[in-house]
Amino acid sequence: MENKLDKEVKVGICGLGTVGGATLKLLTGENSDEIRRRAGASISVSQVATRTLNHSQVDGIPCVGTDPFAVVNDPSVEVVIETIGGYDPAYQVIKQALSNGKHVITANKALIAERGNELFEVAQKSNVVLAFESSVAGGIPIIKGLREGLAANKINWLAGIINGTGNFILTKMTSDDRQFNDVLEEAQTLGYAEADPTFDIEGIDAAHKLTIMSSIAFGIPLQFDKTYTEGISEITPEDISYADELGYKIKHLGIANRSLSGIEMRVHPTLISKAQLLANVNGVENAVMINGNAVGSTLYSGPGAGGDATASAVVADLIDIARHKIARSESPIYPSLGYQTMYEDAQILNIEDIKTEYYLRIPAMDRVGVMAKISSILQTHGISIEAVIQKEPISEIVPIIILTHLARERNLNLAMNEIESLEEVAGAINRIRVESFEV
């Protein structure tokens, strides 16, 4: 017998770019029957707002215009999907929709990371949900994994490759022995990097995503301004080669860690053992490893960007909301960040207070005794050496590669300043943090 669904959820989409267009196609295309089956209701797109109108793209949509506020103020629209991007007018659109009592789904990671606290407060007052699975790691269900799948766990740490552009660049530099700028140009040609790639290569995009995951993992407010951020533009093929010789790969990681001292939130290039699963995630793929006290370590990997992958996450949130509306519940599906109370006063550690191991590349003059001086300075600041590689002189410069044991960053900074002031040292030290993740 044919299952006829007489319940309907009406949706409005604001923005028909890469993600919005893919979402509309997913809802109206060949997957529409499967989506109805999983949601338990018919989902109809009744309103669309787009700056650039493509008539073939919106064929069959009852109401199409250029004003997103016409969508959020339409009383028949129950769920608003925001895929405009950026800060304005996206913030006002989401806030107005929530204030009007509509559930909202967004892929806007920057807006959630930087202004999410305000928007979640509006959602709570209006007793609606602001859903954002698609804001982190594209098609990987990492938000649901953290908030629901691992809800029984105390999260100890998480670490991830959460920007495909940066991972593509480092992968190509590693496999092809190429310079950063050369690979960046290729990434732009292929469409993996924007004309202005700053958000990707300087770690800002990854920091937005890490801020969101850290909030869910540790029950803290969103605090993007306290997430340490460092890019990959200073990484060289030489560093990659030396890391390989020591048994490591260089990856651009977002790391969040809970310790007795406080919570770490940091994005930076990182040496990780070649045996680690994260070290073998290549190209534009994303991956996040999460360690919980009950389950241990779990790994989530897949496409971290792209229209179809991100639309998959948008529609997953929509199905959750549709199921909830059919159940006629009086309360939202879940608090938007996944918990009732937050640890408002949790200490977020400054980068100088973290402890990790370090890779140092020191451009030293080819003189007797320079290694002894460097070792003495490190020892004075309580930093012990795990491994050393001393290469053949390049002109009068000898690259000295040092791998340290665990050290506090503040102490290392003091030691680096002293080493760089030595007359035998010919320039700035390149420092990359080293991490080992228990599995």
N, C-alpha and C positions, 0 to 999 in steps of 0.2 A: 504494500500500500504506500502511495506517495505521501511523504511527510510534508504537509503544508504549514509553513510557519506564519502565523497570523500576527506575530509581534514584530514591531519595527523600531529600530533606533535610527534617528535622523542625524546625519553628520554634516558639518561644514568644514571645508578645508581652506586655510589661509596660506597662500603661497603655492605655486605650481612649478617650482624649479625642479632640480634633480630628485629630491626626496619627495616633495609634494606630488609631482607627476607620477613617480613610481608607486606612491601610496594609492592614488586614484586608480591607476591601472590595475593594481592588485585587488582593490575592492570591487571593480567593475568587470574584470577580465575573467580568465579561465579558473582562477582560484575562488571566485565569489561563492560558488555552491559549497565548497569546503569551509569557507569562512562562516557562512550561515549555519552550517551544521555544527561547527565548534562553538559558535556564539549562542546558538539556540534561538536566534532571531534573524530577521532580515535586516541588513544594514544598508541604508540608502544614503547616498551623497546628494543632499538637496540644495546645498549652497557652495559656491566656490568663489574665492576672490584671488585674482592674479593680476600682476602688473602688465604682463605680456600675454595677450590672448591668442591662443592657438585653437581655432574652432574645432578641429578634428580631435583635439585632446579632451574637450569638454562636451562632446556630443552626447546628448541625453541627459545632461545635468539641468534641472529645472531653472535654476537661477545662477547666473554668472555675472560677475562685475569686477571692479577694480578696488572696491572699498572693503577692507577686512572688517571694519566695524559694522558694516551691514550684515555680515555673517554672525558676529558675536551678539548682535542686538536682535536677531531674528528669533522670536519666541518659539518657533517650531524646531530650531536646531538644538539638539540635546548635548552633543559632544562636538567640541571644536578641536581641530588638528592644526597646530601652528607649525608651519615649515617656512616661514619668512626668513628666519635667520637674523643675526645681528642683534642689536640692543633696542633700537627704535625703528618702527613702531611696535616691534614684537612684544616688548614689555607691556605697553599700554593695551595691546590686543589681548594678551593673556590675562592681565589683571581685570579688564572689563568683562571678559568671558566668565571668569571665576566669580566676580561680583554679581553677575547675572544668574548665578546658580548653575552654570554649565560645567561639566567635566572638560578638562583640557589635556591634550596629549601634545608634547613638544619634543623635538629633536635638538633643541637649542642649548647645547652644553655650556656655552659662555654665559648665557642668561641665567641658567640654573646655578652655576657655580658662583656667580658674582652677585645675583639678586634673588636667588632662590628663597632665602630665608623670609623675605618680604612676601613673595608670592605664595609660599606654603601657608603663611599666616592667613592670607586672604582666603585660600582654599579651605582651611579649617573653619574659619568663621562662616563660610557659605555652605559647609558640609558637602563639599565636592572634592574630587580627586584631581590633582595635577600629576599626570603620569609622564615618565621621561626615560623609559627603557632605551629608546633610540638615541639618547644623548651620549651614551658611552659605548664604545667598541662596536658600533654598527649592528650587525646581525647577531652578535654573541649575546645571549641572555644573561649578562653579568649582573644587572641590577636585580633581577628576579632571583638569581643564584644567591646573591648576598642577602637579600631581604627575606626571602622565603625558603629556598633550598637549604641554606645554612643557618636558619633562624635559631636552631638549638645550640649553636656554637658560640663561644667567645672567640672572636677573630683576633689572632695574634699578629698576623701581618699579611700584606698582599703586595705583589710586585707584578708589573706588567709592561708589555710592549703595547702601548695604547695610541700610537700615532703611526699610520702606515707609511707616510711620506718619509719620516726619519728612518724607519726600518728598511725601506727600499734603498735609501741612500747608503746606509751602513752595510747592507747586504752586498750592493754592487761594489762599494769600495773594497770590501773583503774578498769577493770572488774574482774581481778584475784588476785589483791593485791600481785603483784610480783615485785621483784627487777629488776632494769634496765638491768644489765648484763645477767640475766636469760632470759629475753624477747628478748634481742639483739641476743643471741645465737639461739633462736627459729626462729627469723626473718632470720638469715643467713641460717638455715636449710631449711626453706621454699622458699628460693631464693628471699626474699624481701630486704635483705641487702647483700652488697658485703662482700668478705673476709676482705677487709679494708673498714669499714663503715664510715670513717671520714667525707667524703663529706655530707653524710646524717645526721648523729647524731650531727655533729658540726654546721650544718646550712649552709654550703657552697653551697650546691645544691639549697636550698631555696633562698639564697642570690643572686645567679645567676638569678633565675627566677624573683625575686622581682626587681632587677636592670632593667631588660628588661621591665616589666610592668610599673615601675615608669617612665621610659623614655617616653613611649607612653602616659601615663596618664597625665604627667605634661609638656611634650614638652621640656625635658632636655636631654643633652647628656648622654650616658651610663656611669655610674660612679660606677662600682663595688667596687672600693677601698674605697668609702665613705659610703658603706652599712654596718651598724653595724651588727655583727654576733655573736650569742651566741647559744650553743648547749643545749642538753637535758640530758647529762650524769650525771648531779648533781641532777636531780629530784628524789625524793624518794617516796615510798608508803606513808610515813607519810605526806609529803607535799600534796599528792593527797587526803588523808583522811581529812586533815585540810581544804583544799580548798572546799571539798564536804560539810563539816560542815558549812562553810560560804556561801554556795550556788553557788559555782563555779566549773568549770572543768579546768584542765590545758591542753592547746594545744600549739603546736609549731607553731607560726604564723609568717608570713611575713607581715609587716605593712608599708604602705606608706601614708603619710599625708601631706597636704598642709595647712600651717598656715601663719599668718602675719609675723612670725619670719623667716620662710623658709620652706624647705621640709625635712621631716623625712623619712629615709629608714632604717628599722631595722628588724632583724630576731631574735627572742628569745622566750623562754617559756613564756606563758601568761595565767593569770587567766581570764576567761570570764564566765559570768553568764550562769548557766545551761539552762536558758530559750532562750539563743541565738541559732540561727540556726547553726552557726559554731561549737558550743559546741557539737552538736549531729551528726557531721560528723566523722565516725569511721573507723577503719581498715586502709586499704591502699588507701581509697578514698581521693580525693582532693576537695577543694571548695574555691572559691574566692568571697568575697562580695565587691561590688563597689558602692560608693555613688557619684552620680552626682547631680548638683544643680537643674536640671530640672526634672529628672526621680526619684530622691530619691535613695533608696538602692535596688540593684538587686543582686541575688545570682546565681552563676554558680557552679555546682558540677558534679562529675563523676569520671571515672577512670583517674588517673593522670600519669600513666605509663603503660608499657606493650607494646609488639610489635603491636598488632592489634589496640589498641587505638591510639598509636602514629602514626602508618601508616595511620589511618583515617585522621589525621590532615595534614600529608604530602600530601596525595592525594587531600585534599580540596584545598591546595595551588596550586597544579598542575592543577586542574580544573579551578581555577581563571586565571592562566597564559594561559591556552589553550584557554579560552574564549577571552582573550585579543588578542592573536595572530590571532585568526580567524577574529576579528574585524579590523585587520590590522592598529591598532592605531600607531601613531608615537611616543607616549610617554608611559612610564611605567604605570601600573595599578594604582599605588599610590606610593608616596615616601615611601621607605622601612619601615621607622618608623612611617609613617602615618601623617606627617606634613611637611610643607614647611620650616618653620623657627623654631629654637630652642631657648629656653631661656638659652643661654650660661652662663649667670652670676647668675643664680638662686642660692640662698644660700642653701647649704645642711647642716642641723644642725648636730653638734656633739651630741653623745648620752647624754652627760652631760647637754645639753641645752634643752632636751625634758621635758615635764611635763606629768606625769601620776600618777595613784595611785599605791600603792605597798603592797605586801604581804611580811612580814618579819617573819622568824622563828629564834628566839634568844635562844641559849642554855645557860640558866642562872642558877646560883647556887641557891639552895633553902634557901634564906636568906631574912630577913625582909628588906624592903625598896628598893629592886632592881628595882621593877616596877616604883617606884617614880623617881629614877635616870634616867631610860630609857625615861620616859615621859618628864622629864625636858630637856634632851638633844635634843629630837625631837622638843620640843617647841622652844628651843633656835634657831634652824635652820628653824623655820617657818613651821614645819610639824605637822599637827594635826592628831589625831587618830580617826578612824571611828569605829573599833571593836577590841576586844581583846579576845583571848582564852588562858587561863593559865591551863596547864595540870598537872596531878599528877606527882610528882618527879620520874625521872628515875635515880635510885641511888641518887646522890646528885644534879642531873640536872633537872631543870624544863623547858620544852619547852614553851616559851612564843610566841604566835602567834599574830601578830599585822597587821591590815589592815589600811593603811593610807588614808587620803584624798589626793586630787591632790597636787603634790609637784614637784619641779624641781630636776632632778637627781643629779645635782652637790651638792645641799644642802643635799640630802639624803646620798650621799657618805661621806660627812663630818660628818654627824650624825652617820653613821654606824662605821666609824673609831673610833669615841669617845666612842661609846657603846662597841665596841670590846675591847677597852683598859681598861674597867672597870674590877676590880678584881673579881667582881661577875659574869662576863660573861666568859664561859668556852670554847669558840671557835668561829669560823667564823659564821657570820649571813648568812642565806640563803635568798636571795632576789629574788622575782619574780614579774614582772610588771603586773599590772591589767588594763584591758581595757573594756570599755563599748561602744558598737557600736549602734548608732541610726539606726532605721529601718524605 
